[in-house]
């Protein structure tokens, strides 16, 4: 059973389009992180959200943490081919004493020129 | 070093052989994590080290898998009697301490068991 469910699993869009990736759980997380992974490399942290309702922006990327801290979304405006990659959400389960990160299965984004 | 390094980058082995995967974390990082990434499965947690001790081994899939860390630095993940289902990318990450801090990942070791 996956603690964090990501959707969609695959997304193929044209350059300039907008998109949203969702990360949902029935569990409460003390923090949630978004990573991006390119082929042949390890995931790289994009952002960490901690407070329920928090919104963070990173250029054309907007990250939101749900009020109840059970879900998060990543919105990309005017996608570019350089945004292509695997986007992973990961959360630290509230109550975890070891800081273990639970990862979603990822969203594979392809942006065509 | 500047980042987390892993070796080898690729490993092809025959079913039944043992393999050792190495991780060099960022200098000064006390926490070290091993994950496995299979196609379409996301990242699967294997084991976590704090210093040289492993307070959380709950992700190791079987007793064929073991890991150790020495000197609070280098870690080795050993898979004995490899099976075809062990084929995956094995990722190592380190963080300064623990508790949900940013984890810095290495490039991974791609293991193929024939």
Contacts between the chains, C-beta under 8 A, distances in Angstrom:
chain1	res1	chain2	res2	distance
A	2	B	42	7.5
A	6	B	42	7.9
A	9	B	40	7.7
A	30	B	100	6.6
A	31	B	100	5.3
A	33	B	102	7.6
A	40	B	107	6.6
A	40	B	108	7.9
A	41	B	105	8.0
A	41	B	107	5.4
A	41	B	108	7.7
A	42	B	4	7.3
A	42	B	91	5.4
A	42	B	93	7.1
A	42	B	105	2.9
A	42	B	106	5.3
A	42	B	107	5.5
A	42	B	108	5.7
A	43	B	43	7.4
A	43	B	91	7.7
A	43	B	105	5.1
A	44	B	105	7.2
A	45	B	102	5.2
A	45	B	103	7.3
A	45	B	104	7.8
A	48	B	102	6.9
A	88	B	42	6.7
A	88	B	43	6.9
A	90	B	43	7.6
A	92	B	99	7.5
A	92	B	100	3.6
A	96	B	100	7.9
A	98	B	48	6.3
A	98	B	55	6.0
A	98	B	56	5.0
A	98	B	98	6.9
A	98	B	99	7.8
A	99	B	31	7.7
A	99	B	98	4.6
A	99	B	99	3.7
A	99	B	100	4.5
A	99	B	101	7.1
A	100	B	45	6.2
A	100	B	48	6.5
A	100	B	56	6.3
A	101	B	33	7.7
A	101	B	45	7.2
A	101	B	100	7.0
A	101	B	103	6.6
A	102	B	45	7.5
A	103	B	35	7.7
A	103	B	42	4.9
A	103	B	43	4.0
A	103	B	44	7.9
A	103	B	45	7.8
A	104	B	42	5.8
A	105	B	40	6.8
A	105	B	41	6.3
A	105	B	42	3.6
A	106	B	42	5.3
